């Protein structure tokens, strides 16, 4: 039985694919407050519930008490915003 050859695909060209690049945009708070409408209250509550449901596994995963407190503080800060 002849040895297997590695498959090489010479037709594969990365230039045919589009890639997303991260791009940070600095949006002034004034623009956010003047142009962006807040989410409806029921949606805000669902987002808060989602963060609270994610909070426990993140906090419980850390054995270090200091890291638990930091993680809980970070999640709570996001929820408050």
N, C-alpha and C positions, 0 to 999 in steps of 0.2 A: 504494500500500500504506500503510495507516494506521500511525502510529508505535506501537511497543509500549509498553504501560503496565506500570509496575512492579506486581508482585503484592503486595497488602497483605492480610494475614490478620487481620481484626479479631476473629476468634473465638479467637485464640491468647491464653491468659491464663496468666501465670506462676504464679498462685496455685494452679493445679491440680497443680503438680509439687512433689515433696518434694526437699529439698536436704539434703545432709549438711554439717554444720558441724564444723570441727575442735574437739576438746575435750580438753584436757590434764588427765589425772588423776594426781595425786601418790599413788603407792602406796608405803607405807613398806616398807623392805627387810625388816623383821621379818615383815610380812604375806606378802611374796613367799616368804620362806624357810619359813614355817610352812604355807602353803596351796597353793603352787604346786609341783607335782612336776616334776623335771627331765625333759627329753626322753630317750627311750631312747638308748643309746650309738650304735646304727647311724644314727639320725636326726641326732644331734649330728655324727657324722663326715660325713654328707652335707651338712649346713649348712656345716661347715668347708671341705669340698671346693668348695662353691659359691662361698664367699668367696675362696678361693685362685684359682679360675678367673676370677673377676671382677677380681682384684687386678692382674694383668698389663696388661690393656688400659687400666685407669685410670691406672696408673703410666706406661705408655709414651706415653699421650696428652699428658702434660705435658712440655714441652721444658725447663722450668726445673728444675734439679736439686733445689733446695730444696723446690719443690712436690711433686716425685716422692717425696722422703723423707717429707714430711708426709702424703701420700696413703697411702704404704705403712704408716706408723705408725698411721694411723687405721684402716685395714683390719685390721691385726694386733691392735689394741686390741679391736676388735669380736670377732674370732675368739677371743681369750683369754677374753673374758667368757662 
